């Protein structure tokens, strides 16, 4: 059901939306049309790849994501999904965990017999569709590899029951249409300004210069035979900032709150609001040691009406939220590549999501788009503006 057909109450309260039952063949059929004759495989990541032998990871504590990959994707393909879609293969391989978002993958994979394979030699050239269901996102490295080897694929990191039953159960024709409507409403933007309101009423403003660039979209469709990677769940409009200045708040993993100072597209310093000063000091030390880790590589806006899943891969796609990301952005058409970082483990792409459940200590008071003489509110108090809702109710037209 598209945003245009949802009533205002559901748009503002996405947890009330009712979704169809998840069906693997419907998801893959919509995303990858055509599928007939395609050879498919599933990749999972493991902290100990020896647990792949005999599917030992299924008996170990944890591994919730990997178990979902086995049950819903591997078995789903074997139990009729491949036949229904006219595909072959269906093998499951484990790769070593990267421990960082969008870090390059090691060139190794293992099957349930313990046999070792090389991704470059044995996997990428021999499959038409590769599904990566992992702990950490592999979108950036697989985007580079698909262009080299000619496959299509999808990254589905952090999959859980909420995501399966909402973000992966939707009609991706409608997701794509909504993303295009919102993309057209924001494309060619010169500047995006974000006002953050802290609990004490103080306003912080970050200004991102976009240079009238064409907005891009993550819309879930990866069709035809053109090499590409879909990031699922999809539903996002995004830009690669040319410059950024100002301040924005940051909630760290331990709950510490800081204010980040941005100059010339780079986060240069964090200042404590409340929490652990050692967390702030560690971030500042990282910025000083490798300044590229603070370079802003993405500005994104959610386009879907979805419930909170607890995983950013879905929650950043929720209409009314926005996110920034630091680090590599070559997979988005940007200029930040892994070789620019001091250490390989620093060359991540890390999203900073601003959403009510994620950052309850501050509010997005307003997001404004400036495009020539036009100025429009995009988000107000974590809600889509009337300008955006009007765009989503309309019909997409060519840019």
Beta strands, then each sheet from edge to edge (+ up, - down):
strand 1: 39-46
strand 2: 88-96
strand 3: 109-110
strand 4: 116-117
strand 5: 129-133
strand 6: 152-155
strand 7: 191-198
strand 8: 203-209
strand 9: 216-218
strand 10: 228-231
strand 11: 236-239
strand 12: 243-251
strand 13: 257-263
strand 14: 266-274
strand 15: 296-302
strand 16: 322-327
strand 17: 349-354
strand 18: 362-371
strand 19: 374-380
strand 20: 383-384
sheet 1: 2+ 1+ 5+ 6+ 10+
sheet 2: 3+ 4-
sheet 3: 14+ 13- 12+ 8- 7+ 18- 19+ 20-
sheet 4: 9+ 11- 15+ 16- 17+
end
